Amino acid sequence: MNEFSRLEETEIYLLLEGIYRHYGFDFRNYAFASLRRRVWNVVRDEKLNSISALQERVLHDRTCLERFLLALSVHVSAMFRDPDFFRIFRAKAVPLLRTYPYIRIWLAGCSTGEEVYSIAILLQEEGLYERSRIYASDMNEAVLRAAKAGIYPLQLMRSYTANYIKAGGARSFSEYYTAAYDNALMRPSLLENVVFCQHNLATDGSFNEFNVILCRNVMIYFDKTLQERVHGLFYNSLVNFGLLGLGDKESLHLTAYEHSYEQLSDEEKLYRRIA
């Protein structure tokens, strides 16, 4: 590693340490390559010349922190994203959920809410919504506000409809939103049993016991240490035989919890806690 790279690494370390100590947001165990790229994007967006200058601004300007959090959070989402996962969830998870009198579901890293509405729609169609409570969490207040608002570009509804159909949707997807100019407003009834909350997977603990935890395409941005922490958090938050859903690039393989679950589908990362 040359001198510039060592200096750069030191600057990033001090930036993250300062944010953690001053604000409590912990990015110290995020995958470094992705983190470095995003930090430099913020430096350029703020029209600064160095990471050290960004540290000074973030620690003294709360609005800059908000911009920083938005930049470091990954908000690539869609309604019924990876529709095969939702199709398998209907086939494998729903019959198990029918055996519970009350269902608690945690959507960890819910971002701007597309997965929240997708799960709510699925549960409504399967007759399970009335006895369910969905806890949708993210570390970022701004994306939680967007999720609560439930307003999405109308031009996306065509692709979302295609995803919905592939996921086994039983109705017309247009029933779930109202078109208003260039936007689609999701039906408010979909949020009647949803609780939005700010939660940081890197630092916060369990806040309930859940029948289902979905955390898809979030941990790919964490290093091994943080991934192990989050797997422990999820394991301790699930009821016996509770369900865990991960993204297609995520896995329990080579974690301390690899043998604590059984995989319910060869196609998708849907697991049931067994130990």
N, C-alpha and C positions, 0 to 999 in steps of 0.2 A: 504494500500500500504506500503510495507516494505521500509527500508532505501535505499536498492539497487535500487528498482524500482523508487523511487523518484529521486535519483541521475541520473539514466538512463534517465528519462523523462526530467530532467533539461538539461542534455547534448544534447539530441536531440533538445530541444527547442533552445538552444544556437547555435547549428549547423545550424538549419534552419533560425534562425534570422540573423546569420552572412552571410549566402549565399544570403538572400534577400537583406540585406543592401549593400553588396559588389558587387553582380552581378545582382540583380533584379529578380532572379528566386524565386518564392514564393511557397513553399511546406507546409506552416504553417497550412493550412486547409485540408490537405490530411488525409484520414482515418488512425488513429494512428497505429493500429495493423499491417496493410500492410506496412506502412511506416517504422515502427520499424524493421520488418523483413528484408526489403531491405537495410536499413542503416547498419545493422549488416553484411549483405552479403558483402557490400562494405568494411567495416572494415577488414573483413577476406581476401578479395581479395587484399587489399592494404598491407596485412601483418602487421597490426597495432594491438594494444592491447586495445584500447578504442575509444569511440566516440569522446572524446575531442582531441585525436591525429588526428582523421580524420578531425576535424574542422580546426586544424592548417594546415594540408596539403592542404585541399581544398581551403582555403583562400589565400594560397601563391603559388599554382600550378594550372594554368589554365587547364593543361592536366588532372589533377586529377578531376577537376570539370567536364570535358567532360565525364570521366568515371562514375562519380557520376550521372550525368544526364541520361546517358544510363541505369544505374542500376535502377534508380527510375522511369523511363518511362516504360510503359507496352507496349510491341510490339508483342502481340499475334494477328496475322492477317492471312488472306488467301484471295485468289480471290473468290469473291462471297460467302464470309463467311455468314453463316445463309441464305442459298439460298431462303428460303421462304420469307424473307424480300424483296429480289430483285424481286421475282415473284409478290408479292403484289405491289411493287413499279411500276412495269410495268403496272399492271392492274388498280391501283388507281391513281397513281401520273402522269403517262405519259399523259393520256387524259387531265388532268388539265394543264400540262405544254405546251401542244399543243396550248393553247389559248394565250400564251405569245409570242410577237414578238422577245423577247430577254430573255434569262434565265441565272440567276446568281445562282451558287450553291457553298455553303461553306461546305467543308469536314473538320470538326474541329477535330484535333488529328488524322491526316492522317497516322501517323507512317511511315512504310517503303513503303507505296504506293499501297498496294494490292487493297484497296477500290477505290483509284483514277482510276486505270485501269479498275476496274469492272464497275464503273459508266460511264466511257468514252465509254467502249464497249456497254453498254446498250443504251446510248444515240445515238451512231452511228447506232445501229440496228433499233432504233425507228425513225431515220431521224431527230433527234433534236440536234445533236452535233454541226453542223455548226452555230447554233444561240445560243450556250451555252458558258458560261465561267465558268470554275471550279476553285475555289480557295481552294487549299489544304494547310492546316496549321498544324504546330506542333511546340512545344517549342524547340525541339532538332534539331540542325543543322545537326548532323550526320545522323539521320534517314531521314531528308529531302534530303540529298545527295543521300542516297540509293534509295529513291523514284524516284528521277529524273533519276537515272541510269537505273532503270527498269530491273535489272538483278536478276533472281531468280533461285534456284536450279531446274534443269530439272526434278528431281525425284518427285517434287511436282505437276507437270503439270497433272498427272493422276487424283489426287484428285481435283485439280482446275477444270479440265474438267468435272468431275462428278458434282461439285457444279454449274458450268455454265449450264449444261443441266437441273438440277433441278430448276434453277432460270429462266428457259424459254428461254435459249439461242437459237438463230435462225440459227446459222451457225456451222461450225467446229471450235472449240476453237483454234486449231493449226494455224488458219489463223492470229491470233493476236500475235504470237511470232515466233522467229527464234531460232532453236536449235544450240548451239555453244558449243561443247564439253559437259561439265556437267552442262551447264547453259542454261536458256531460256532468250532471250532478247526480251522484249516487243516491239511491233511495234511503232516506233517514232511518227507516225501520231496520236497516241492516246493522245499525250501530246501537240498537236498544240494549243489547247484552254485551257490549264491548267497553272495556275499561282501558284507556290510554294512560301510560305511565312512563316517566323518565327512568331509565335503568342502564347502567354501564356494566357490560359483561366483564370488563377488565378489573373492576373494583368492588362492585356491589354483590350482595349475597342473595340467597333464595328469599322469596317473599310469599310463597304459598306452596301447596302441594298440587301437582297437576296430573291429569290423565293423558295429556298430549303436550309435547313441546316441539315446535317447529322452529328451526334456526337454519335456514337454507342460504348458502352462498354468502355467509358472513365470516366464518372461521378461516376461509382461504386467505384472508388478509392478516391473520394472526401467526406469530411464530409458534414453535412447538410448546414452549412453556405456557403461553396463554391459552393455546388450544386445550392443553391438559387441564388447566384450571377450569375452563368453561365446561368441559366434559364432566368434571367432578361436580360442578354446580348443577348441571342438568340431571345427572344421575341422582343426586340427593334431593332434587325437586320433583322427581317423578314418583307416583305411587307404584307399588308392585304391579308388574305387567303393564305399566304405562308405556306410551308410544313416543318415539323420538324420530323426527324427520330431519334429514340433512340434505345439503345440495349434492348435485351429481359429482362434483369434484372433491367432496369431503368424505371422510371415512372414520370409522372407529379402529381401523387396523393400526396396530402398533401403539395403541393407547392402553392405559391401565384398565380401561373399561371394555376392551375388545370382547371379553368372554362373559360380560354381564348382560348382553343383549342377544336376541335372535333376530335375524333379518327376515322380514315378512315377505319380501319380494326379491327375486333375482334381478329384477329390472331397475328398481328404485331404492334409494337409501332410506327405507322405512324400517324401523327396528322396534322390538318390544323388550322392555327390561325384564329379565328373568332371574337375576341373582340379587 
